[in-house]
Amino acid sequence: MESIILVVYIILGYWAANKVWYSKRIYLVSDGGKFFVQKMVVAIFLGWILIPIALIQMLMGK
């Protein structure tokens, strides 16, 4: 059960990181794998704060 919750948390964190952090800027990347890993690290470590912010932004219509 904990692994399912962890997978859902990572998916929601990745979505929230894209919505809150990465949608506000333009990124030129030379290494797509490194960029993906960086986004996953942000999603895992900052997901607990990014998920509520993304939900509030979604509800407010931004």
Biopython code that builds the backbone (N, CA, C, O; Angstrom):
import numpy as np
from Bio.PDB.StructureBuilder import StructureBuilder

atoms = [
    (1, "MET", "N", (0.820, -1.192, 0.000)),
    (1, "MET", "CA", (0.000, 0.000, 0.000)),
    (1, "MET", "C", (0.868, 1.262, 0.000)),
    (1, "MET", "O", (0.542, 2.251, -0.657)),
    (2, "GLU", "N", (1.977, 1.212, 0.747)),
    (2, "GLU", "CA", (2.836, 2.390, 0.803)),
    (2, "GLU", "C", (3.475, 2.680, -0.551)),
    (2, "GLU", "O", (3.696, 3.840, -0.900)),
    (3, "SER", "N", (3.768, 1.639, -1.305)),
    (3, "SER", "CA", (4.391, 1.850, -2.610)),
    (3, "SER", "C", (3.412, 2.512, -3.586)),
    (3, "SER", "O", (3.820, 3.314, -4.426)),
    (4, "ILE", "N", (2.133, 2.180, -3.476)),
    (4, "ILE", "CA", (1.121, 2.820, -4.325)),
    (4, "ILE", "C", (1.014, 4.293, -3.975)),
    (4, "ILE", "O", (0.934, 5.139, -4.866)),
    (5, "ILE", "N", (1.013, 4.604, -2.694)),
    (5, "ILE", "CA", (0.941, 5.993, -2.254)),
    (5, "ILE", "C", (2.183, 6.751, -2.715)),
    (5, "ILE", "O", (2.081, 7.909, -3.120)),
    (6, "LEU", "N", (3.341, 6.121, -2.662)),
    (6, "LEU", "CA", (4.584, 6.752, -3.107)),
    (6, "LEU", "C", (4.541, 7.040, -4.605)),
    (6, "LEU", "O", (4.961, 8.114, -5.035)),
    (7, "VAL", "N", (4.047, 6.113, -5.395)),
    (7, "VAL", "CA", (3.947, 6.318, -6.842)),
    (7, "VAL", "C", (2.977, 7.456, -7.150)),
    (7, "VAL", "O", (3.265, 8.297, -8.002)),
    (8, "VAL", "N", (1.839, 7.493, -6.473)),
    (8, "VAL", "CA", (0.867, 8.571, -6.672)),
    (8, "VAL", "C", (1.478, 9.912, -6.275)),
    (8, "VAL", "O", (1.279, 10.913, -6.963)),
    (9, "TYR", "N", (2.223, 9.936, -5.164)),
    (9, "TYR", "CA", (2.887, 11.159, -4.711)),
    (9, "TYR", "C", (3.900, 11.646, -5.743)),
    (9, "TYR", "O", (3.966, 12.844, -6.020)),
    (10, "ILE", "N", (4.683, 10.744, -6.313)),
    (10, "ILE", "CA", (5.678, 11.137, -7.306)),
    (10, "ILE", "C", (4.992, 11.663, -8.563)),
    (10, "ILE", "O", (5.438, 12.655, -9.139)),
    (11, "ILE", "N", (3.922, 11.016, -8.991)),
    (11, "ILE", "CA", (3.188, 11.480, -10.174)),
    (11, "ILE", "C", (2.595, 12.856, -9.931)),
    (11, "ILE", "O", (2.730, 13.743, -10.773)),
    (12, "LEU", "N", (1.941, 13.046, -8.795)),
    (12, "LEU", "CA", (1.373, 14.353, -8.469)),
    (12, "LEU", "C", (2.458, 15.409, -8.288)),
    (12, "LEU", "O", (2.284, 16.555, -8.704)),
    (13, "GLY", "N", (3.564, 15.037, -7.675)),
    (13, "GLY", "CA", (4.672, 15.968, -7.512)),
    (13, "GLY", "C", (5.265, 16.392, -8.843)),
    (13, "GLY", "O", (5.606, 17.560, -9.027)),
    (14, "TYR", "N", (5.391, 15.452, -9.774)),
    (14, "TYR", "CA", (5.912, 15.763, -11.103)),
    (14, "TYR", "C", (4.963, 16.699, -11.840)),
    (14, "TYR", "O", (5.403, 17.655, -12.478)),
    (15, "TRP", "N", (3.667, 16.427, -11.755)),
    (15, "TRP", "CA", (2.662, 17.296, -12.365)),
    (15, "TRP", "C", (2.718, 18.691, -11.753)),
    (15, "TRP", "O", (2.676, 19.691, -12.470)),
    (16, "ALA", "N", (2.813, 18.758, -10.425)),
    (16, "ALA", "CA", (2.844, 20.042, -9.741)),
    (16, "ALA", "C", (4.125, 20.811, -10.063)),
    (16, "ALA", "O", (4.088, 22.030, -10.233)),
    (17, "ALA", "N", (5.246, 20.115, -10.148)),
    (17, "ALA", "CA", (6.499, 20.789, -10.501)),
    (17, "ALA", "C", (6.411, 21.382, -11.904)),
    (17, "ALA", "O", (6.901, 22.486, -12.140)),
    (18, "ASN", "N", (5.796, 20.666, -12.827)),
    (18, "ASN", "CA", (5.616, 21.200, -14.171)),
    (18, "ASN", "C", (4.690, 22.406, -14.172)),
    (18, "ASN", "O", (4.935, 23.374, -14.893)),
    (19, "LYS", "N", (3.647, 22.359, -13.386)),
    (19, "LYS", "CA", (2.659, 23.437, -13.363)),
    (19, "LYS", "C", (3.176, 24.673, -12.641)),
    (19, "LYS", "O", (2.948, 25.793, -13.097)),
    (20, "VAL", "N", (3.866, 24.488, -11.526)),
    (20, "VAL", "CA", (4.280, 25.624, -10.695)),
    (20, "VAL", "C", (5.661, 26.124, -11.094)),
    (20, "VAL", "O", (5.843, 27.327, -11.281)),
    (21, "TRP", "N", (6.626, 25.244, -11.228)),
    (21, "TRP", "CA", (8.021, 25.632, -11.375)),
    (21, "TRP", "C", (8.426, 25.801, -12.840)),
    (21, "TRP", "O", (8.974, 26.835, -13.223)),
    (22, "TYR", "N", (8.156, 24.797, -13.642)),
    (22, "TYR", "CA", (8.718, 24.756, -14.989)),
    (22, "TYR", "C", (7.836, 25.420, -16.043)),
    (22, "TYR", "O", (8.279, 25.580, -17.181)),
    (23, "SER", "N", (6.617, 25.809, -15.716)),
    (23, "SER", "CA", (5.765, 26.450, -16.713)),
    (23, "SER", "C", (6.024, 27.949, -16.799)),
    (23, "SER", "O", (5.527, 28.598, -17.720)),
    (24, "LYS", "N", (6.780, 28.514, -15.876)),
    (24, "LYS", "CA", (6.991, 29.956, -15.832)),
    (24, "LYS", "C", (8.234, 30.400, -16.598)),
    (24, "LYS", "O", (8.448, 31.600, -16.772)),
    (25, "ARG", "N", (9.043, 29.475, -17.051)),
    (25, "ARG", "CA", (10.305, 29.819, -17.695)),
    (25, "ARG", "C", (10.498, 28.988, -18.963)),
    (25, "ARG", "O", (9.812, 27.989, -19.182)),
    (26, "ILE", "N", (11.434, 29.419, -19.779)),
    (26, "ILE", "CA", (11.818, 28.654, -20.962)),
    (26, "ILE", "C", (13.176, 28.023, -20.671)),
    (26, "ILE", "O", (14.107, 28.711, -20.252)),
    (27, "TYR", "N", (13.285, 26.738, -20.891)),
    (27, "TYR", "CA", (14.521, 26.010, -20.619)),
    (27, "TYR", "C", (15.090, 25.476, -21.927)),
    (27, "TYR", "O", (14.400, 24.804, -22.693)),
    (28, "LEU", "N", (16.357, 25.786, -22.167)),
    (28, "LEU", "CA", (17.081, 25.204, -23.290)),
    (28, "LEU", "C", (17.989, 24.130, -22.713)),
    (28, "LEU", "O", (18.885, 24.420, -21.921)),
    (29, "VAL", "N", (17.749, 22.887, -23.115)),
    (29, "VAL", "CA", (18.429, 21.762, -22.496)),
    (29, "VAL", "C", (19.267, 21.036, -23.538)),
    (29, "VAL", "O", (18.836, 20.829, -24.673)),
    (30, "SER", "N", (20.463, 20.658, -23.134)),
    (30, "SER", "CA", (21.303, 19.869, -24.034)),
    (30, "SER", "C", (21.270, 18.391, -23.654)),
    (30, "SER", "O", (21.552, 17.529, -24.487)),
    (31, "ASP", "N", (20.928, 18.097, -22.408)),
    (31, "ASP", "CA", (20.864, 16.713, -21.944)),
    (31, "ASP", "C", (19.475, 16.464, -21.355)),
    (31, "ASP", "O", (19.204, 16.829, -20.212)),
    (32, "GLY", "N", (18.611, 15.848, -22.135)),
    (32, "GLY", "CA", (17.236, 15.626, -21.703)),
    (32, "GLY", "C", (17.113, 14.699, -20.511)),
    (32, "GLY", "O", (16.227, 14.882, -19.676)),
    (33, "GLY", "N", (17.984, 13.708, -20.418)),
    (33, "GLY", "CA", (17.947, 12.781, -19.292)),
    (33, "GLY", "C", (18.273, 13.459, -17.979)),
    (33, "GLY", "O", (17.625, 13.212, -16.962)),
    (34, "LYS", "N", (19.283, 14.316, -18.007)),
    (34, "LYS", "CA", (19.662, 15.055, -16.794)),
    (34, "LYS", "C", (18.536, 15.996, -16.374)),
    (34, "LYS", "O", (18.250, 16.137, -15.185)),
    (35, "PHE", "N", (17.902, 16.637, -17.348)),
    (35, "PHE", "CA", (16.785, 17.538, -17.051)),
    (35, "PHE", "C", (15.616, 16.776, -16.437)),
    (35, "PHE", "O", (14.990, 17.257, -15.493)),
    (36, "PHE", "N", (15.317, 15.589, -16.968)),
    (36, "PHE", "CA", (14.250, 14.765, -16.425)),
    (36, "PHE", "C", (14.544, 14.353, -14.983)),
    (36, "PHE", "O", (13.661, 14.406, -14.127)),
    (37, "VAL", "N", (15.775, 13.947, -14.718)),
    (37, "VAL", "CA", (16.167, 13.559, -13.363)),
    (37, "VAL", "C", (16.058, 14.754, -12.423)),
    (37, "VAL", "O", (15.621, 14.608, -11.282)),
    (38, "GLN", "N", (16.448, 15.926, -12.892)),
    (38, "GLN", "CA", (16.335, 17.134, -12.072)),
    (38, "GLN", "C", (14.874, 17.420, -11.736)),
    (38, "GLN", "O", (14.559, 17.780, -10.602)),
    (39, "LYS", "N", (13.982, 17.262, -12.710)),
    (39, "LYS", "CA", (12.559, 17.474, -12.454)),
    (39, "LYS", "C", (12.015, 16.438, -11.470)),
    (39, "LYS", "O", (11.177, 16.760, -10.628)),
    (40, "MET", "N", (12.489, 15.203, -11.575)),
    (40, "MET", "CA", (12.047, 14.167, -10.635)),
    (40, "MET", "C", (12.518, 14.469, -9.218)),
    (40, "MET", "O", (11.772, 14.259, -8.262)),
    (41, "VAL", "N", (13.739, 14.955, -9.074)),
    (41, "VAL", "CA", (14.256, 15.302, -7.748)),
    (41, "VAL", "C", (13.445, 16.441, -7.149)),
    (41, "VAL", "O", (13.112, 16.409, -5.965)),
    (42, "VAL", "N", (13.124, 17.448, -7.957)),
    (42, "VAL", "CA", (12.279, 18.547, -7.476)),
    (42, "VAL", "C", (10.916, 18.012, -7.079)),
    (42, "VAL", "O", (10.373, 18.408, -6.048)),
    (43, "ALA", "N", (10.355, 17.119, -7.880)),
    (43, "ALA", "CA", (9.035, 16.556, -7.577)),
    (43, "ALA", "C", (9.049, 15.759, -6.283)),
    (43, "ALA", "O", (8.100, 15.834, -5.503)),
    (44, "ILE", "N", (10.099, 15.004, -6.045)),
    (44, "ILE", "CA", (10.152, 14.166, -4.848)),
    (44, "ILE", "C", (10.387, 14.995, -3.597)),
    (44, "ILE", "O", (9.713, 14.797, -2.586)),
    (45, "PHE", "N", (11.342, 15.925, -3.654)),
    (45, "PHE", "CA", (11.707, 16.664, -2.450)),
    (45, "PHE", "C", (10.811, 17.867, -2.173)),
    (45, "PHE", "O", (10.628, 18.237, -1.014)),
    (46, "LEU", "N", (10.247, 18.488, -3.218)),
    (46, "LEU", "CA", (9.406, 19.663, -3.005)),
    (46, "LEU", "C", (7.940, 19.411, -3.328)),
    (46, "LEU", "O", (7.137, 20.343, -3.338)),
    (47, "GLY", "N", (7.592, 18.174, -3.589)),
    (47, "GLY", "CA", (6.212, 17.842, -3.931)),
    (47, "GLY", "C", (5.228, 18.182, -2.836)),
    (47, "GLY", "O", (4.088, 18.553, -3.117)),
    (48, "TRP", "N", (5.656, 18.060, -1.589)),
    (48, "TRP", "CA", (4.754, 18.333, -0.464)),
    (48, "TRP", "C", (4.299, 19.784, -0.445)),
    (48, "TRP", "O", (3.224, 20.072, 0.082)),
    (49, "ILE", "N", (5.073, 20.706, -0.997)),
    (49, "ILE", "CA", (4.663, 22.101, -1.055)),
    (49, "ILE", "C", (4.132, 22.477, -2.438)),
    (49, "ILE", "O", (3.267, 23.346, -2.548)),
    (50, "LEU", "N", (4.639, 21.835, -3.494)),
    (50, "LEU", "CA", (4.211, 22.177, -4.841)),
    (50, "LEU", "C", (2.815, 21.660, -5.172)),
    (50, "LEU", "O", (2.087, 22.300, -5.931)),
    (51, "ILE", "N", (2.434, 20.520, -4.618)),
    (51, "ILE", "CA", (1.107, 19.957, -4.908)),
    (51, "ILE", "C", (-0.013, 20.887, -4.431)),
    (51, "ILE", "O", (-0.920, 21.174, -5.212)),
    (52, "PRO", "N", (0.012, 21.372, -3.177)),
    (52, "PRO", "CA", (-1.046, 22.307, -2.774)),
    (52, "PRO", "C", (-1.042, 23.611, -3.575)),
    (52, "PRO", "O", (-2.106, 24.153, -3.873)),
    (53, "ILE", "N", (0.145, 24.119, -3.924)),
    (53, "ILE", "CA", (0.210, 25.353, -4.711)),
    (53, "ILE", "C", (-0.396, 25.134, -6.093)),
    (53, "ILE", "O", (-1.133, 25.988, -6.587)),
    (54, "ALA", "N", (-0.096, 24.006, -6.717)),
    (54, "ALA", "CA", (-0.649, 23.706, -8.041)),
    (54, "ALA", "C", (-2.162, 23.543, -7.980)),
    (54, "ALA", "O", (-2.873, 23.985, -8.882)),
    (55, "LEU", "N", (-2.650, 22.917, -6.928)),
    (55, "LEU", "CA", (-4.106, 22.766, -6.786)),
    (55, "LEU", "C", (-4.780, 24.116, -6.589)),
    (55, "LEU", "O", (-5.851, 24.363, -7.145)),
    (56, "ILE", "N", (-4.161, 24.991, -5.803)),
    (56, "ILE", "CA", (-4.729, 26.330, -5.610)),
    (56, "ILE", "C", (-4.707, 27.115, -6.921)),
    (56, "ILE", "O", (-5.676, 27.801, -7.245)),
    (57, "GLN", "N", (-3.619, 27.022, -7.672)),
    (57, "GLN", "CA", (-3.552, 27.689, -8.965)),
    (57, "GLN", "C", (-4.607, 27.152, -9.910)),
    (57, "GLN", "O", (-5.212, 27.919, -10.660)),
    (58, "MET", "N", (-4.837, 25.859, -9.889)),
    (58, "MET", "CA", (-5.839, 25.266, -10.759)),
    (58, "MET", "C", (-7.241, 25.753, -10.391)),
    (58, "MET", "O", (-8.052, 26.045, -11.269)),
    (59, "LEU", "N", (-7.519, 25.837, -9.093)),
    (59, "LEU", "CA", (-8.819, 26.295, -8.631)),
    (59, "LEU", "C", (-9.038, 27.787, -8.896)),
    (59, "LEU", "O", (-10.163, 28.222, -9.144)),
    (60, "MET", "N", (-7.953, 28.565, -8.839)),
    (60, "MET", "CA", (-8.050, 30.005, -9.075)),
    (60, "MET", "C", (-8.103, 30.347, -10.560)),
    (60, "MET", "O", (-8.411, 31.482, -10.923)),
    (61, "GLY", "N", (-7.809, 29.387, -11.414)),
    (61, "GLY", "CA", (-7.910, 29.598, -12.852)),
    (61, "GLY", "C", (-6.656, 30.109, -13.514)),
    (61, "GLY", "O", (-6.734, 30.683, -14.600)),
    (62, "LYS", "N", (-5.503, 29.924, -12.905)),
    (62, "LYS", "CA", (-4.257, 30.383, -13.529)),
    (62, "LYS", "C", (-3.706, 29.324, -14.423)),
    (62, "LYS", "O", (-2.659, 29.519, -15.040)),
]
sb = StructureBuilder()
sb.init_structure("model")
sb.init_model(0)
sb.init_chain("A")
sb.init_seg("    ")
for serial, (resi, resn, name, xyz) in enumerate(atoms, 1):
    if name == "N":
        sb.init_residue(resn, " ", resi, " ")
    sb.init_atom(name, np.array(xyz, "f"), 0.0, 1.0, " ", f" {name:<3s}", serial, name[0])
structure = sb.get_structure()
